[in-house]
Amino acid sequence: MEKVSLSDGERKLLSAIVNFPNKVEISELSRISGIPESTVNAIIELLKSKGLVREEVTYNIILELTPEGKKALEEGLPEEKLTSILLSQGAKQISELEGILGKKELQLSLGAARKRGVVDIVSGNVVLNKDKLTEISIDKEVLKRISSGKELTKEMAERVEVLLKRGLVKKEIKKVRKVEAEIPIAKKALETGSNVIVKLTSRDILSGRWKESILKEYNVELLPPRVSPGLPHFYMLFIEKIKEALESLGFAEVNGPIIESEFWNFDALFQAQDHPSREIHDTFWVDLPDQELDAKIEMIERVKNIHETGGTTGSKGWRYRWNIENAARLILRTQMTAVSARTLASNPKPPFRFFAIGKVFRPDLIDSRHLPEFYQLDSILGSEDMSFSMLLGAIVEFFAKMGLKEVKFKPAYFPFTEPSVEGYVKIDPLGWVEVFGAGMFRPEVLEIAGISVPVGAWGMGLDRLAMALLRVDDIRKLYSKNIEELRKQFAQNISKLV
C-alpha cells in the first residue's frame, strides 16, 4: 500500500471513525471530535478520496405539525366546528353562524368546508353535505398520527398533500450522511501515514517538526468561488414592465390604502350592501374599530340616494334602506377598483388616464393556483368622447406593448360596468388565456363620484398573467425567496423582463 499522508484534522477524525463500532452520522462525529460540522464534511471528502472511509447517504421525509396544525388538533379543524353546528342544528344563515363562531373563525371554517365540498351555500343558507364528513375525520386522524410519530396508512398518506397546502403540516427532507472506516487500510494509515502540515507555525519550525512532515500544496491557479451579483426579483421586474407599458400610453399611477372601508370598496361602486361578494367567504374583515368615513358629505348622500332610489340616472337603485354603519366597516380591499373609485371622487380634469397596481385580499385556501393575496391591476380612462370601442382599443394597444398581438373579447357581466367584456389573449404555447375584464362604468357609479364624462375601466389579476407569460406552474413560485429558483426564473425570462 502506498504511504498515505494525513493532516492533524484527518488523523483525529479517522481515529474517531475507526473506534466507532457502527456507521456514524456526520453530526455525531462533529460532537465527539469537537470539530465543526462544516469542517468535518470537508475532511470526510478528503478521507473518501484516499479510500480510507466510505459514506452512506439516505433521505428521510419528516412530517411535523405547524402551529396551526397543533391548534387544529387540540381545538378541532375549522370546518369541524362548523359541521358540528350544522349537524346538530341544521342549515343556517351566514349571519347566524357569524354570531356563533365569530367573523374570523367563520371565514376560515367556511372557506375550508366549501373547498372540500362539505358544505354548500344555497340562498344564503349554509347546507351540510353529510356524505363528505368522513374526509374531516380522516384529516383529524392524520394530524394525530403525525403528532405522535405513528406510521400513516396509504389512504392517510394521500391526505398529507391537502394538509400541506392548508399549512397544517410541514414536510422536511432530511439528508442523513453516515460514514464508516475501511478498517485495515484506515488503521494502517494511522500507524504509518505521514503527517501533513496544513498551516505552518513558528512552533513547527522551532521544534523541527516541519522536517518530518509534508507541507500541504496549494493550487494558486484555482479560481475563487463564484459570487452571483444581486438581481431584482423577477416578478417585481414583470410588474415594472407593466407599469412602463401603461405610462408609455399616457396613464398615470395612483395608489390607495390596503385597509379600506366598505364604502370605497363596494358602496361607491354601486354594489348593494347585501351583495354576495360582501359575505364572509369572499371578504376579510379587519378587527379594528370602524372609523368615520373619509368621504365628503355630499358624496355620502349621493351614495345613499342612488342605492335607495337610483338618483337622477334613470335607475331604480337597489330599493333598500342604505346603512352608513355597514359602509364604515373596515376590510382588506378585495379589488383595486376601490382605488379607481377614490381617484374618480377626487374630480380629475378630463381627459384622464389612471392605473393602480397593488395587493388585494380574498379568503382562499392556498394551492398551486390560489393565494389569499395577489396583485391586481385596475385602469380607468375618461374623456368627453370616451366610448366602449376606444376602451377596447386602449386595451389592445397595451397588450401589444407587452408583446401580445392577439386579443379577443367576449360579452360578460360585472357589477359596476355596462356593457362589459371578458378578455382573452393568445399566449404560445398555451393558446387563448382569459386574462382581464373591462367595461364602461354604469351611470350610477359616475353620479356617485360626481363625474360628468364617460369612463371606461378594465382590470386583471397580474399573478395569472405572469404565470402564463413566464411559464410558472405554481403561483407560490412568484413569491419565492429561494435564491436558486429566483436565478433560474430570471435567467429563463430575461428577454421578457427587460
Residue pairs with C-beta under 8 A, 6 or more apart in sequence:
1 185
1 188
3 192
3 193
3 194
4 50
4 52
4 189
4 192
4 193
4 194
5 193
5 194
5 195
5 196
5 214
6 14
6 189
6 190
6 193
6 194
6 195
6 196
7 46
7 195
7 196
7 197
7 198
7 216
8 195
8 198
9 35
9 39
9 43
9 198
10 43
10 46
10 47
10 196
11 190
11 193
11 195
12 33
12 35
13 29
13 33
13 35
13 40
13 43
13 44
13 47
14 47
14 52
14 53
14 181
14 186
14 189
14 190
15 190
16 24
16 29
16 32
16 33
17 24
17 29
17 47
17 53
17 179
17 180
17 181
17 186
18 181
18 183
18 186
18 187
18 190
20 180
20 181
22 180
23 56
23 178
23 179
23 180
24 178
24 179
24 180
25 176
25 177
25 178
26 37
26 40
26 41
26 44
26 177
26 178
26 179
27 37
29 35
29 40
29 44
29 179
30 36
30 37
30 40
33 40
35 43
44 53
44 55
44 177
44 179
47 53
47 179
48 54
48 55
50 189
51 182
51 185
52 181
52 182
52 185
52 186
52 189
53 179
53 180
53 181
53 182
53 186
54 179
54 180
54 182
55 177
55 178
55 179
56 177
56 178
56 179
56 180
57 175
57 176
57 177
57 178
58 175
58 176
58 178
59 173
59 174
59 175
59 176
60 173
60 174
60 176
61 171
61 172
61 173
61 174
62 171
62 172
62 173
62 174
63 146
63 160
63 169
63 170
63 171
64 146
64 169
64 170
64 172
65 73
65 143
65 146
65 147
65 168
65 169
65 170
66 167
66 168
66 169
66 170
68 167
68 168
69 143
69 146
69 163
69 167
69 168
69 169
70 147
72 78
72 143
72 168
73 140
73 143
73 144
73 147
75 81
76 84
76 140
77 112
77 136
77 139
77 140
78 105
78 108
78 109
78 112
78 113
79 109
79 112
79 113
79 116
79 118
79 119
79 136
80 109
80 136
80 140
81 101
81 105
81 109
82 97
82 101
82 106
82 109
82 110
82 113
82 119
82 126
83 113
83 118
83 119
83 128
83 133
83 136
85 92
85 97
85 100
85 101
86 92
86 119
86 126
86 127
86 128
87 128
87 130
87 133
91 122
91 125
91 126
91 127
91 128
92 125
92 126
93 124
93 125
93 126
94 106
94 110
94 121
94 124
94 126
94 279
94 280
94 281
97 106
97 110
97 126
98 106
98 280
101 109
103 280
103 285
104 285
104 287
106 280
107 280
107 281
107 284
107 285
107 363
108 363
110 119
110 126
110 280
110 281
110 363
111 281
111 363
111 364
111 365
112 166
112 365
113 119
114 120
114 121
114 281
115 365
116 132
116 135
116 136
117 129
117 132
118 128
118 129
118 132
118 133
118 135
118 136
119 126
119 127
119 128
119 129
120 126
120 127
120 129
121 127
121 281
135 159
138 155
138 156
138 159
139 159
139 162
139 163
141 156
142 152
142 156
142 159
142 160
142 163
142 169
143 163
143 168
143 169
144 150
145 151
145 152
145 156
146 152
146 169
152 160
160 169
160 171
163 169
164 170
164 171
165 365
165 366
165 367
166 365
166 366
167 366
181 187
194 213
194 214
195 209
195 212
195 213
195 214
196 213
196 214
196 215
196 216
197 204
197 209
197 210
197 213
197 214
197 215
197 216
198 216
200 210
200 215
203 209
204 210
204 213
228 483
228 487
231 486
231 487
231 490
233 486
234 470
234 486
234 489
234 490
234 493
234 497
235 466
235 478
235 479
237 490
237 497
237 498
238 462
238 466
238 469
238 470
238 493
238 496
238 497
239 357
239 375
239 462
241 402
241 496
241 497
242 357
242 377
242 402
242 462
243 253
243 355
243 357
245 398
245 401
245 402
246 253
246 355
246 379
246 398
247 253
248 401
249 353
249 394
249 397
249 398
249 401
250 353
251 353
251 354
251 355
251 379
252 352
252 353
252 354
252 355
253 354
253 355
253 356
253 357
254 339
254 340
254 342
254 343
254 354
254 355
254 356
255 339
255 356
255 358
256 264
256 333
256 336
256 338
256 339
256 342
256 343
256 356
256 358
257 333
258 332
258 333
258 358
258 359
258 361
259 286
259 288
259 330
259 331
259 332
259 333
260 330
260 331
260 332
260 333
260 338
261 290
261 291
261 293
261 294
261 327
261 328
261 329
261 330
261 331
262 273
262 278
262 326
262 327
262 328
262 329
262 330
262 331
263 293
263 295
263 300
263 303
263 327
263 328
264 295
264 338
264 341
264 342
265 331
265 333
265 334
265 335
265 338
266 273
266 275
266 277
266 278
266 327
267 273
267 303
267 307
267 322
267 327
268 295
268 299
268 303
268 338
268 341
268 342
268 345
268 445
268 448
268 449
269 337
269 338
269 341
269 415
269 416
269 445
270 306
270 307
270 415
270 416
270 442
270 444
270 445
270 448
271 277
271 278
271 415
271 416
272 307
272 318
272 320
273 307
273 318
273 320
273 322
273 323
273 326
273 327
274 320
275 415
276 282
277 283
277 334
277 415
280 363
281 363
282 334
282 362
282 363
283 331
283 332
283 334
283 362
283 363
284 331
284 332
284 334
284 361
284 362
284 363
284 372
285 329
285 330
285 331
286 330
286 331
286 332
288 330
290 325
290 328
290 329
290 330
291 328
291 330
292 328
293 300
293 324
293 327
293 328
295 345
296 345
298 450
299 345
299 448
299 449
299 450
300 324
300 327
302 311
302 447
302 448
302 450
303 322
303 327
303 448
304 322
304 324
305 311
305 317
306 313
306 315
306 317
306 444
306 447
306 448
307 317
307 318
307 320
307 322
308 317
308 318
308 319
308 320
308 321
308 322
309 316
309 317
309 319
310 316
310 317
310 444
311 317
311 444
311 447
312 447
313 442
313 443
313 444
313 447
314 443
315 442
315 443
315 444
317 444
332 360
332 361
333 339
333 358
333 360
333 361
334 360
334 361
334 362
335 360
335 376
335 378
335 459
336 356
336 357
336 358
336 360
336 376
336 377
336 378
336 459
337 378
337 416
337 457
337 459
339 356
339 358
339 378
340 354
340 356
340 378
340 379
340 380
340 457
341 445
341 449
343 354
343 356
343 380
344 380
344 382
344 445
344 446
344 449
344 450
344 451
344 455
345 449
345 450
347 450
347 451
348 354
348 382
350 382
350 383
350 384
350 453
351 381
351 382
351 383
351 384
351 386
352 380
352 381
352 382
352 383
353 379
353 380
353 381
353 382
353 394
354 379
354 380
355 377
355 378
355 379
355 380
356 377
356 378
356 379
357 375
357 376
357 377
357 462
358 375
358 376
359 373
359 374
359 375
359 376
360 373
360 374
360 375
360 376
361 372
361 373
362 372
363 372
364 370
364 371
364 372
366 372
366 476
368 473
368 474
368 475
368 476
369 475
370 475
371 463
371 475
371 476
371 479
374 461
374 462
374 463
374 475
375 461
375 462
375 463
376 459
376 460
376 461
376 462
377 459
377 460
377 462
378 457
378 458
378 459
379 457
379 458
379 459
380 441
380 455
380 456
380 457
381 390
381 391
381 394
381 455
381 456
381 457
382 451
382 453
382 454
382 455
382 456
383 453
383 454
384 453
386 440
386 453
386 454
386 455
386 456
387 454
388 419
388 439
388 440
388 456
390 456
391 438
391 439
391 440
391 456
391 457
391 458
392 409
392 421
392 438
394 456
395 407
395 423
395 436
395 438
395 458
396 407
399 405
399 407
399 425
402 469
403 496
404 425
404 426
404 427
405 426
406 425
406 426
407 423
407 424
407 425
407 426
408 423
408 424
408 432
409 421
409 422
409 423
409 424
409 438
410 421
410 422
410 423
410 424
411 419
411 420
411 421
411 422
412 420
412 421
412 422
412 437
412 439
413 420
414 420
414 437
414 439
416 441
416 442
416 444
416 445
416 457
417 437
417 438
417 439
417 440
417 441
417 442
417 457
418 439
418 440
418 442
419 439
419 440
420 437
420 438
420 439
420 440
421 437
421 438
421 439
422 434
422 436
422 437
423 434
423 435
423 436
423 437
423 438
423 458
423 460
424 432
424 433
424 434
424 435
425 432
425 433
425 435
426 432
426 433
427 433
427 468
427 469
430 468
433 464
433 468
435 460
435 464
435 465
435 468
436 458
436 459
436 460
437 458
437 459
437 460
438 456
438 457
438 458
438 459
439 456
439 457
439 458
440 454
440 455
440 456
440 457
441 454
441 455
441 456
441 457
445 455
446 452
446 454
446 455
463 475
463 478
466 472
466 478
467 473
467 475
467 478
469 496
470 489
470 492
470 493
470 496
471 492
471 493
472 478
472 489
477 485
477 489
480 486
480 489
490 497
